[in-house]
Amino acid sequence: MFASVTLGAHAAAVDEESRGELLYTTHCIACHTTHVHWRDQRLAKDWNSLAGQVRRWQGNAGLRWDDEDIAAVTRYLNTLYYHFPAGSEEKTISMRSKAR
């Protein structure tokens, strides 16, 4: 039983990471090369500002992402480029996901 719960949680985390990558590569990569994430004047300085930029740009693009989509893309970008400690929004979303 424990193994199936652990595997289920792992599969959910992988699906969430894949979703963030899929959303980013489908909707954002055309304008955002890796250079935008490494530039000196980047606007993402911590987890919350990264999430704010994801929210801002998905709105500018008219994508209508929900909070979970924004969190998935933020998590993907953070894992790939930024490595910021999780912010309060991330902790709240993670707690909601575990409660399901």
All heavy atoms as an XYZ file, in Angstrom:
804
protein
N       0.831     -1.197      0.000
C       0.000      0.000      0.000
C       0.871      1.255      0.000
O       0.626      2.169     -0.745
C      -0.912     -0.038      1.225
C      -1.616      1.249      1.490
S      -3.244      1.194      0.803
C      -3.870      2.704      1.404
N       1.890      1.303      0.863
C       2.772      2.469      0.942
C       3.440      2.731     -0.391
O       3.553      3.870     -0.822
C       3.808      2.281      2.046
C       4.766      3.430      2.160
C       4.344      4.634      2.704
C       6.062      3.329      1.704
C       5.212      5.709      2.796
C       6.940      4.392      1.790
C       6.511      5.584      2.336
N       3.871      1.677     -1.061
C       4.541      1.833     -2.363
C       3.619      2.475     -3.379
O       4.035      3.330     -4.153
C       5.042      0.486     -2.865
N       2.357      2.092     -3.392
C       1.438      2.674     -4.373
C       1.159      4.139     -4.073
O       1.029      4.945     -4.990
C       0.133      1.875     -4.438
O      -0.557      1.956     -3.206
N       1.100      4.516     -2.801
C       0.911      5.922     -2.436
C       2.135      6.730     -2.847
O       2.027      7.808     -3.419
C       0.624      6.068     -0.920
C       0.649      7.528     -0.500
C      -0.698      5.426     -0.575
N       3.314      6.193     -2.575
C       4.562      6.873     -2.933
C       4.685      7.008     -4.441
O       5.024      8.075     -4.955
C       5.773      6.109     -2.371
O       5.618      5.992     -0.959
C       7.066      6.821     -2.682
N       4.403      5.960     -5.170
C       4.463      6.015     -6.632
C       3.428      6.982     -7.190
O       3.697      7.706     -8.139
C       4.261      4.616     -7.229
C       5.412      3.640     -7.016
C       5.044      2.259     -7.537
C       6.681      4.136     -7.688
N       2.258      7.014     -6.599
C       1.223      7.945     -7.045
C       1.641      9.385     -6.838
O       1.441     10.233     -7.704
N       2.248      9.680     -5.709
C       2.726     11.042     -5.436
C       3.842     11.413     -6.397
O       3.899     12.533     -6.900
C       3.199     11.159     -3.992
N       4.735     10.457     -6.672
C       5.821     10.711     -7.612
C       5.269     10.956     -9.016
O       5.706     11.867     -9.708
C       6.802      9.547     -7.619
C       7.910      9.709     -8.612
N       8.901     10.644     -8.448
C       8.148      9.091     -9.792
C       9.719     10.583     -9.483
N       9.282      9.642    -10.313
N       4.306     10.162     -9.438
C       3.704     10.334    -10.765
C       3.021     11.693    -10.873
O       3.126     12.357    -11.901
C       2.705      9.214    -11.041
N       2.355     12.126     -9.814
C       1.704     13.442     -9.826
C       2.739     14.549     -9.957
O       2.533     15.515    -10.695
C       0.870     13.633     -8.557
N       3.866     14.426     -9.259
C       4.922     15.440     -9.352
C       5.517     15.474    -10.751
O       5.771     16.542    -11.302
C       6.008     15.165     -8.308
N       5.725     14.299    -11.348
C       6.263     14.241    -12.703
C       5.272     14.848    -13.687
O       5.651     15.625    -14.564
C       6.624     12.781    -13.085
C       6.927     12.657    -14.567
C       7.797     12.301    -12.255
N       3.990     14.519    -13.538
C       2.967     15.092    -14.413
C       2.934     16.608    -14.300
O       2.806     17.309    -15.289
C       1.583     14.533    -14.075
C       1.414     13.098    -14.541
O       2.240     12.622    -15.353
O       0.462     12.449    -14.081
N       3.075     17.117    -13.079
C       3.059     18.558    -12.849
C       4.272     19.216    -13.505
O       4.154     20.268    -14.130
C       3.050     18.815    -11.344
C       2.447     20.134    -10.970
C       2.193     20.194     -9.491
O       1.263     19.523     -9.016
O       2.936     20.926     -8.825
N       5.441     18.605    -13.371
C       6.642     19.138    -14.021
C       6.487     19.108    -15.531
O       6.833     20.072    -16.215
C       7.869     18.318    -13.611
C       8.317     18.555    -12.200
C       9.469     17.651    -11.805
O      10.234     17.223    -12.691
O       9.587     17.364    -10.612
N       5.955     18.024    -16.048
C       5.744     17.912    -17.488
C       4.756     18.951    -17.973
O       4.916     19.508    -19.061
C       5.227     16.514    -17.837
O       6.148     15.533    -17.473
N       3.726     19.212    -17.192
C       2.725     20.218    -17.573
C       3.366     21.592    -17.660
O       3.118     22.335    -18.601
C       1.571     20.241    -16.581
C       0.553     21.327    -16.891
C      -0.848     20.855    -16.661
N      -1.805     21.889    -16.984
C      -2.296     22.098    -18.200
N      -1.920     21.341    -19.194
N      -3.175     23.050    -18.421
N       4.198     21.945    -16.703
C       4.876     23.234    -16.739
C       5.761     23.357    -17.967
O       5.764     24.385    -18.647
N       6.492     22.302    -18.256
C       7.351     22.313    -19.442
C       6.522     22.411    -20.716
O       6.848     23.178    -21.623
C       8.207     21.055    -19.477
C       9.134     21.001    -20.669
C      10.020     19.766    -20.683
O       9.815     18.858    -19.856
O      10.930     19.728    -21.527
N       5.437     21.646    -20.790
C       4.570     21.676    -21.968
C       3.972     23.062    -22.187
O       4.000     23.595    -23.308
C       3.453     20.638    -21.832
C       2.426     20.629    -22.961
C       3.079     20.218    -24.276
C       1.284     19.690    -22.609
N       3.451     23.665    -21.130
C       2.868     25.010    -21.260
C       3.921     26.017    -21.710
O       3.683     26.835    -22.595
C       2.244     25.445    -19.933
C       0.956     24.738    -19.540
C       0.604     25.051    -18.093
C      -0.177     25.127    -20.473
N       5.095     25.952    -21.106
C       6.159     26.898    -21.440
C       6.621     26.721    -22.882
O       6.734     27.687    -23.633
C       7.334     26.749    -20.475
C       8.420     27.760    -20.723
C       8.292     29.062    -20.251
C       9.562     27.432    -21.452
C       9.275     30.002    -20.487
C      10.550     28.369    -21.690
C      10.397     29.654    -21.210
O      11.372     30.593    -21.458
N       6.897     25.481    -23.273
C       7.414     25.263    -24.634
C       6.358     25.525    -25.692
O       6.685     25.918    -26.808
C       7.993     23.838    -24.801
O       7.000     22.875    -24.489
C       9.213     23.650    -23.926
N       5.100     25.353    -25.349
C       4.033     25.603    -26.309
C       3.744     27.085    -26.482
O       3.529     27.551    -27.601
C       2.737     24.881    -25.862
O       3.006     23.492    -25.754
C       1.612     25.116    -26.840
N       3.764     27.832    -25.386
C       3.291     29.214    -25.435
C       4.360     30.284    -25.248
O       4.112     31.444    -25.571
C       2.214     29.425    -24.370
C       1.019     28.552    -24.557
N       0.099     28.756    -25.549
C       0.622     27.454    -23.877
C      -0.833     27.835    -25.471
N      -0.537     27.025    -24.475
N       5.511     29.942    -24.715
C       6.465     30.981    -24.307
C       7.809     30.943    -25.042
O       8.446     31.984    -25.208
C       6.745     30.873    -22.809
S       5.263     30.827    -21.787
N       8.231     29.773    -25.440
C       9.584     29.595    -25.951
C       9.830     30.390    -27.236
O      10.973     30.747    -27.533
C       9.909     28.091    -26.141
C      11.421     27.873    -26.198
C       9.250     27.531    -27.385
C      12.102     28.016    -24.896
N       8.800     30.702    -27.990
C       8.989     31.462    -29.230
C       9.642     32.818    -28.962
O      10.466     33.280    -29.754
C       7.657     31.646    -29.944
N       9.303     33.437    -27.850
C       9.873     34.745    -27.508
C      10.963     34.654    -26.447
O      11.825     35.519    -26.366
C       8.781     35.683    -27.004
S       7.529     36.047    -28.234
N      10.907     33.640    -25.613
C      11.816     33.534    -24.475
C      12.874     32.468    -24.713
O      12.675     31.305    -24.389
C      11.041     33.189    -23.196
C      10.224     34.318    -22.693
N      10.689     35.200    -21.759
C       8.972     34.707    -23.002
C       9.747     36.092    -21.514
N       8.705     35.818    -22.250
N      14.005     32.882    -25.229
C      15.127     31.960    -25.332
C      15.765     31.841    -23.955
O      15.407     32.586    -23.033
C      16.174     32.485    -26.330
O      16.732     33.704    -25.814
C      15.556     32.721    -27.702
N      16.710     30.962    -23.808
C      17.367     30.802    -22.501
C      18.054     32.084    -22.064
O      18.221     32.327    -20.872
C      18.407     29.665    -22.533
O      19.352     29.932    -23.556
C      17.749     28.326    -22.754
N      18.433     32.938    -22.995
C      19.116     34.190    -22.640
C      18.264     35.100    -21.770
O      18.787     35.836    -20.944
C      19.552     34.932    -23.908
C      20.570     34.168    -24.686
N      20.239     33.369    -25.754
C      21.904     34.045    -24.514
C      21.334     32.800    -26.221
N      22.368     33.188    -25.484
N      16.956     35.079    -21.935
C      16.096     35.954    -21.135
C      16.176     35.584    -19.654
O      16.033     36.433    -18.789
C      14.641     35.948    -21.656
C      13.898     34.688    -21.250
C      13.894     37.177    -21.177
N      16.449     34.339    -19.364
C      16.506     33.892    -17.972
C      17.870     34.150    -17.334
O      17.988     34.126    -16.122
C      16.162     32.405    -17.894
C      14.807     32.113    -18.443
N      13.652     32.508    -17.818
C      14.427     31.501    -19.592
C      12.620     32.139    -18.548
N      13.065     31.532    -19.627
N      18.870     34.395    -18.135
C      20.213     34.599    -17.608
C      20.690     36.039    -17.686
O      21.774     36.356    -17.246
C      21.217     33.696    -18.352
C      20.973     32.282    -18.038
C      20.383     31.347    -18.842
C      21.262     31.597    -16.817
N      20.300     30.140    -18.207
C      20.836     30.267    -16.957
C      21.849     31.985    -15.616
C      20.985     29.324    -15.943
C      21.981     31.047    -14.618
C      21.554     29.736    -14.788
N      19.896     36.930    -18.242
C      20.351     38.314    -18.398
C      20.519     38.995    -17.043
O      19.871     38.640    -16.055
C      19.376     39.086    -19.280
C      18.007     39.216    -18.669
C      17.026     39.823    -19.612
N      15.724     39.791    -18.959
C      14.693     40.448    -19.360
N      14.776     41.196    -20.431
N      13.565     40.370    -18.719
N      21.376     39.997    -17.021
C      21.668     40.703    -15.773
C      20.473     41.483    -15.240
O      20.309     41.621    -14.039
C      22.846     41.664    -15.960
C      24.158     40.911    -16.143
O      24.254     39.748    -15.684
O      25.080     41.477    -16.749
N      19.643     42.009    -16.115
C      18.517     42.837    -15.675
C      17.202     42.064    -15.613
O      16.132     42.631    -15.786
C      18.353     44.037    -16.610
C      19.460     45.038    -16.474
C      20.203     45.225    -17.776
O      19.835     44.680    -18.791
N      21.280     45.981    -17.743
N      17.260     40.792    -15.345
C      16.029     39.999    -15.281
C      15.139     40.506    -14.147
O      15.627     41.021    -13.129
C      16.342     38.521    -15.121
C      16.947     38.163    -13.791
C      17.246     36.685    -13.737
N      17.728     36.352    -12.417
C      18.471     35.325    -12.154
N      18.826     34.514    -13.125
N      18.859     35.070    -10.929
N      13.849     40.351    -14.338
C      12.884     40.839    -13.362
C      12.601     39.823    -12.255
O      12.113     40.193    -11.203
C      11.589     41.232    -14.069
C      11.736     42.366    -15.090
C      10.427     42.604    -15.821
C      12.227     43.633    -14.416
N      12.876     38.567    -12.503
C      12.661     37.523    -11.493
C      13.845     37.506    -10.539
O      14.956     37.147    -10.914
C      12.490     36.175    -12.175
N      13.587     37.923     -9.316
C      14.639     38.000     -8.291
C      14.443     36.965     -7.179
O      15.341     36.722     -6.399
C      14.660     39.388     -7.644
C      14.784     40.527     -8.625
C      16.164     40.616     -9.181
C      16.263     41.875    -10.044
N      17.434     41.890    -10.863
N      13.233     36.396     -7.094
C      12.909     35.390     -6.089
C      11.688     34.629     -6.587
O      11.167     34.912     -7.664
C      12.648     36.030     -4.718
C      11.561     37.100     -4.742
O      10.678     37.081     -5.626
O      11.591     37.973     -3.856
N      11.236     33.644     -5.785
C      10.094     32.810     -6.203
C       8.867     33.660     -6.531
O       8.236     33.483     -7.571
C       9.756     31.780     -5.120
C       8.465     31.084     -5.423
C       7.222     31.436     -5.012
C       8.306     29.955     -6.284
N       6.292     30.581     -5.545
C       6.928     29.666     -6.328
C       9.194     29.165     -7.011
C       6.417     28.607     -7.076
C       8.678     28.111     -7.752
C       7.303     27.842     -7.780
N       8.510     34.573     -5.649
C       7.276     35.344     -5.844
C       7.350     36.251     -7.067
O       6.361     36.391     -7.789
C       6.945     36.156     -4.585
C       6.493     35.255     -3.446
O       5.923     34.192     -3.655
N       6.759     35.679     -2.232
N       8.499     36.849     -7.328
C       8.604     37.696     -8.515
C       8.624     36.850     -9.788
O       8.106     37.272    -10.824
C       9.821     38.625     -8.448
O      11.032     37.908     -8.389
N       9.173     35.648     -9.721
C       9.117     34.740    -10.867
C       7.667     34.366    -11.165
O       7.218     34.448    -12.317
C       9.960     33.484    -10.605
C       9.920     32.397    -11.677
C      10.367     32.931    -13.036
C      10.779     31.218    -11.244
N       6.933     33.984    -10.140
C       5.516     33.653    -10.319
C       4.747     34.862    -10.850
O       3.872     34.726    -11.716
C       4.909     33.176     -8.996
N       5.080     36.058    -10.379
C       4.437     37.276    -10.859
C       4.705     37.520    -12.330
O       3.806     37.936    -13.076
N       5.914     37.234    -12.784
C       6.244     37.399    -14.199
C       5.515     36.371    -15.066
O       5.043     36.689    -16.154
C       7.757     37.312    -14.418
C       8.512     38.506    -13.900
C       8.038     39.798    -14.551
O       7.943     39.909    -15.772
N       7.718     40.780    -13.722
N       5.426     35.139    -14.578
C       4.670     34.118    -15.318
C       3.211     34.554    -15.422
O       2.609     34.503    -16.496
C       4.798     32.728    -14.649
C       3.850     31.721    -15.292
C       6.234     32.233    -14.709
N       2.635     35.018    -14.312
C       1.244     35.478    -14.308
C       1.070     36.658    -15.275
O       0.130     36.718    -16.049
C       0.833     35.885    -12.895
C      -0.633     36.302    -12.770
C      -1.020     36.593    -11.328
N      -0.806     35.473    -10.428
C      -1.604     34.407    -10.335
N      -2.669     34.319    -11.090
N      -1.330     33.449     -9.474
N       1.989     37.593    -15.223
C       1.924     38.783    -16.086
C       1.951     38.408    -17.568
O       1.118     38.862    -18.351
C       3.100     39.707    -15.754
C       3.226     40.881    -16.674
C       4.435     41.723    -16.265
N       4.761     42.623    -17.342
C       5.966     42.862    -17.787
N       6.998     42.275    -17.232
N       6.168     43.693    -18.763
N       2.918     37.573    -17.948
C       3.082     37.271    -19.367
C       1.997     36.357    -19.907
O       1.600     36.490    -21.063
C       4.484     36.720    -19.629
C       5.466     37.845    -19.624
C       6.365     38.143    -18.637
C       5.593     38.875    -20.598
N       7.056     39.288    -18.957
C       6.601     39.752    -20.163
C       4.957     39.147    -21.803
C       6.994     40.874    -20.880
C       5.345     40.262    -22.532
C       6.348     41.109    -22.064
N       1.473     35.452    -19.084
C       0.367     34.637    -19.581
C      -0.853     35.522    -19.802
O      -1.608     35.315    -20.735
C       0.065     33.444    -18.665
C      -0.542     33.762    -17.316
C      -2.034     34.050    -17.345
O      -2.779     33.512    -18.161
N      -2.468     34.920    -16.454
N      -1.012     36.542    -18.962
C      -2.113     37.508    -19.156
C      -1.912     38.338    -20.405
O      -2.850     38.560    -21.175
N      -0.670     38.807    -20.620
C      -0.366     39.583    -21.831
C      -0.642     38.771    -23.089
O      -1.048     39.323    -24.109
C       1.093     40.040    -21.836
C       1.382     41.125    -20.826
O       0.483     41.711    -20.240
N       2.654     41.368    -20.574
N      -0.409     37.479    -23.013
C      -0.616     36.604    -24.169
C      -2.063     36.121    -24.269
O      -2.413     35.444    -25.228
C       0.325     35.406    -24.086
N      -2.891     36.463    -23.281
C      -4.299     36.062    -23.298
C      -4.500     34.560    -23.112
O      -5.438     33.985    -23.649
N      -3.649     33.934    -22.315
C      -3.690     32.480    -22.189
C      -4.719     31.958    -21.190
O      -5.096     30.803    -21.240
C      -2.292     31.954    -21.822
C      -1.228     32.221    -22.874
C       0.146     31.786    -22.361
C      -1.558     31.534    -24.183
N      -5.131     32.782    -20.250
C      -6.143     32.395    -19.253
C      -5.741     31.183    -18.426
O      -6.554     30.303    -18.143
C      -7.498     32.146    -19.916
C      -8.093     33.347    -20.550
C      -9.422     33.012    -21.138
N     -10.091     34.233    -21.574
C     -11.196     34.241    -22.252
N     -11.779     33.114    -22.582
N     -11.742     35.374    -22.606
N      -4.476     31.130    -18.038
C      -4.022     30.038    -17.184
C      -4.598     30.207    -15.792
O      -4.745     31.322    -15.284
C      -2.505     30.036    -17.080
C      -1.795     29.597    -18.321
C      -2.355     29.011    -19.429
C      -0.407     29.705    -18.588
N      -1.377     28.745    -20.355
C      -0.173     29.160    -19.864
C       0.669     30.202    -17.867
C       1.094     29.104    -20.427
C       1.934     30.150    -18.430
C       2.138     29.598    -19.698
N      -4.904     29.091    -15.152
C      -5.346     29.155    -13.757
C      -4.109     29.127    -12.844
O      -2.978     29.044    -13.317
C      -6.329     28.026    -13.432
C      -5.749     26.619    -13.586
O      -4.502     26.455    -13.552
O      -6.542     25.680    -13.729
N      -4.347     29.212    -11.547
C      -3.243     29.263    -10.578
C      -2.337     28.037    -10.669
O      -1.121     28.147    -10.508
C      -3.779     29.395     -9.150
C      -4.353     30.767     -8.867
O      -4.053     31.718     -9.620
O      -5.102     30.891     -7.882
N      -2.920     26.886    -10.926
C      -2.113     25.669    -11.016
C      -1.221     25.679    -12.254
O      -0.086     25.213    -12.210
C      -3.005     24.440    -10.972
C      -3.612     24.243     -9.592
C      -4.510     23.023     -9.498
O      -4.477     22.166    -10.410
O      -5.244     22.931     -8.515
N      -1.709     26.208    -13.364
C      -0.887     26.332    -14.573
C       0.274     27.293    -14.330
O       1.414     27.020    -14.707
C      -1.712     26.834    -15.758
C      -2.745     25.833    -16.238
O      -2.572     24.616    -15.997
O      -3.731     26.264    -16.868
N      -0.028     28.413    -13.709
C       1.008     29.407    -13.408
C       2.050     28.801    -12.472
O       3.254     28.955    -12.682
C       0.375     30.683    -12.813
C      -0.440     31.385    -13.900
C       1.438     31.609    -12.215
C      -1.381     32.451    -13.405
N       1.591     28.070    -11.462
C       2.518     27.425    -10.529
C       3.361     26.369    -11.239
O       4.557     26.243    -10.969
C       1.750     26.805     -9.365
N       2.758     25.615    -12.159
C       3.500     24.572    -12.872
C       4.601     25.180    -13.739
O       5.730     24.690    -13.760
C       2.546     23.734    -13.726
N       4.297     26.268    -14.430
C       5.303     26.924    -15.264
C       6.367     27.578    -14.387
O       7.560     27.483    -14.671
C       4.659     27.949    -16.229
C       5.717     28.757    -16.965
C       3.753     27.236    -17.220
N       5.953     28.194    -13.308
C       6.911     28.800    -12.374
C       7.843     27.729    -11.823
O       9.066     27.912    -11.780
C       6.170     29.511    -11.225
O       5.301     30.504    -11.768
C       7.146     30.159    -10.257
N       7.291     26.601    -11.420
C       8.087     25.500    -10.897
C       9.074     24.989    -11.950
O      10.242     24.745    -11.651
C       7.149     24.362    -10.463
C       7.557     23.679     -9.216
C       6.526     22.653     -8.742
N       5.467     23.284     -7.975
C       4.198     23.393     -8.354
N       3.783     22.907     -9.485
N       3.328     23.994     -7.586
N       8.596     24.849    -13.182
C       9.462     24.389    -14.277
C      10.631     25.347    -14.484
O      11.791     24.929    -14.550
C       8.640     24.238    -15.559
C       9.485     24.033    -16.787
C      10.154     22.831    -16.998
C       9.627     25.040    -17.733
C      10.942     22.640    -18.115
C      10.412     24.865    -18.852
C      11.069     23.657    -19.041
O      11.863     23.475    -20.150
N      10.332     26.636    -14.585
C      11.388     27.629    -14.794
C      12.346     27.688    -13.606
O      13.558     27.824    -13.785
C      10.785     29.010    -15.048
C      10.026     29.162    -16.356
C       9.341     30.522    -16.411
C      10.960     28.976    -17.545
N      11.793     27.585    -12.423
C      12.633     27.629    -11.231
C      13.578     26.428    -11.178
O      14.751     26.571    -10.864
C      11.769     27.689     -9.969
C      12.580     28.085     -8.769
O      13.324     29.057     -8.801
N      12.457     27.319     -7.699
N      13.080     25.269    -11.511
C      13.905     24.063    -11.519
C      14.987     24.152    -12.587
O      16.139     23.792    -12.359
C      13.029     22.817    -11.769
O      12.080     22.710    -10.709
C      13.861     21.550    -11.828
N      14.630     24.667    -13.750
C      15.544     24.709    -14.879
C      16.587     25.816    -14.774
O      17.756     25.605    -15.070
C      14.735     24.879    -16.168
C      15.460     24.660    -17.482
C      15.981     23.236    -17.582
C      14.507     24.950    -18.636
N      16.169     27.008    -14.335
C      17.047     28.182    -14.403
C      17.373     28.853    -13.076
O      18.496     29.252    -12.839
C      16.424     29.264    -15.298
C      16.218     28.842    -16.717
C      14.936     28.712    -17.234
C      17.300     28.589    -17.551
C      14.742     28.335    -18.550
C      17.112     28.219    -18.869
C      15.827     28.094    -19.360
O      15.642     27.718    -20.652
N      16.390     29.069    -12.246
C      16.545     30.027    -11.149
C      16.980     29.432     -9.809
O      17.771     30.025     -9.097
C      15.250     30.826    -10.971
C      14.920     31.642    -12.183
C      13.976     31.212    -13.108
C      15.566     32.846    -12.426
C      13.683     31.962    -14.243
C      15.285     33.603    -13.551
C      14.337     33.156    -14.462
O      14.055     33.908    -15.571
N      16.394     28.335     -9.421
C      16.721     27.663     -8.155
C      16.438     28.528     -6.929
O      17.197     28.527     -5.962
C      18.176     27.175     -8.161
C      18.515     26.413     -9.395
N      18.060     25.136     -9.639
C      19.226     26.771    -10.496
C      18.488     24.737    -10.811
N      19.203     25.704    -11.354
N      15.340     29.289     -6.964
C      14.923     30.086     -5.806
C      14.278     29.169     -4.775
O      13.645     28.175     -5.128
C      13.872     31.140     -6.207
C      14.338     32.169     -7.196
C      13.544     32.504     -8.276
C      15.553     32.825     -7.053
C      13.943     33.468     -9.195
C      15.967     33.789     -7.959
C      15.154     34.108     -9.033
N      14.378     29.527     -3.482
C      13.595     28.793     -2.483
C      12.111     29.019     -2.758
O      11.724     30.085     -3.250
C      13.996     29.435     -1.151
C      15.128     30.353     -1.435
C      15.184     30.587     -2.909
N      11.305     28.029     -2.461
C       9.861     28.141     -2.698
C       9.282     29.288     -1.886
O       9.643     29.493     -0.733
C       9.165     26.841     -2.326
N       8.381     30.029     -2.506
C       7.711     31.144     -1.848
C       6.424     30.710     -1.190
O       6.043     29.546     -1.247
N       5.734     31.642     -0.593
C       4.498     31.322      0.123
C       3.434     30.793     -0.825
O       2.675     29.903     -0.486
C       3.988     32.549      0.870
O       3.802     33.627     -0.034
N       3.374     31.307     -2.046
C       2.393     30.830     -3.027
C       2.666     29.367     -3.358
O       1.757     28.555     -3.419
C       2.459     31.670     -4.305
C       1.469     31.234     -5.364
C       1.561     32.086     -6.618
O       1.871     33.281     -6.513
O       1.315     31.541     -7.699
N       3.916     29.019     -3.536
C       4.299     27.642     -3.844
C       3.907     26.715     -2.712
O       3.369     25.647     -2.926
C       5.801     27.557     -4.099
C       6.358     26.156     -4.106
C       5.864     25.266     -5.228
O       5.101     25.732     -6.082
O       6.219     24.084     -5.239
N       4.158     27.118     -1.493
C       3.828     26.281     -0.346
C       2.322     26.073     -0.253
O       1.857     24.983      0.018
C       4.376     26.901      0.935
C       5.889     26.859      0.990
C       6.418     27.617      2.181
C       7.933     27.693      2.105
N       8.476     28.616      3.077
N       1.545     27.112     -0.497
C       0.089     27.009     -0.453
C      -0.417     26.072     -1.531
O      -1.237     25.206     -1.283
C      -0.551     28.414     -0.628
O      -0.064     29.249      0.400
C      -2.061     28.328     -0.572
N       0.089     26.198     -2.743
C      -0.336     25.347     -3.844
C       0.056     23.904     -3.569
O      -0.713     22.993     -3.802
C       0.234     25.852     -5.183
C      -0.451     27.178     -5.539
C       0.042     24.840     -6.295
C       0.176     27.919     -6.678
N       1.252     23.681     -3.050
C       1.696     22.325     -2.730
C       0.794     21.696     -1.687
O       0.446     20.524     -1.780
C       3.134     22.335     -2.212
O       4.013     22.718     -3.232
N       0.381     22.456     -0.689
C      -0.496     21.936      0.340
C      -1.853     21.578     -0.245
O      -2.441     20.556      0.101
C      -0.640     22.941      1.486
C       0.643     23.083      2.301
S       0.586     24.447      3.456
C      -0.546     23.806      4.660
N      -2.371     22.402     -1.159
C      -3.656     22.103     -1.806
C      -3.553     20.830     -2.632
O      -4.451     20.019     -2.643
C      -4.084     23.255     -2.722
C      -4.945     24.265     -2.024
C      -5.527     25.222     -3.018
N      -4.550     26.273     -3.194
C      -4.418     27.033     -4.268
N      -5.200     26.881     -5.291
N      -3.501     27.956     -4.330
N      -2.442     20.660     -3.349
C      -2.250     19.481     -4.191
C      -2.200     18.212     -3.343
O      -2.731     17.182     -3.729
C      -0.963     19.598     -4.989
O      -1.030     20.688     -5.874
N      -1.553     18.268     -2.190
C      -1.442     17.095     -1.317
C      -2.780     16.731     -0.694
O      -3.028     15.586     -0.378
C      -0.400     17.357     -0.221
C       1.007     17.390     -0.761
C       1.985     17.721      0.332
C       3.379     17.890     -0.266
N       4.359     18.315      0.726
N      -3.659     17.714     -0.503
C      -4.947     17.475      0.125
C      -5.905     16.719     -0.796
O      -6.863     16.144     -0.339
C      -5.578     18.802      0.546
N      -5.620     16.715     -2.073
C      -6.536     16.045     -3.023
C      -6.512     14.585     -2.904
O      -6.002     13.725     -2.755
C      -6.173     16.433     -4.453
C      -6.537     17.838     -4.736
C      -6.256     18.124     -6.155
N      -6.286     19.567     -6.310
C      -5.910     20.202     -7.369
N      -5.462     19.556     -8.401
N      -5.965     21.493     -7.452
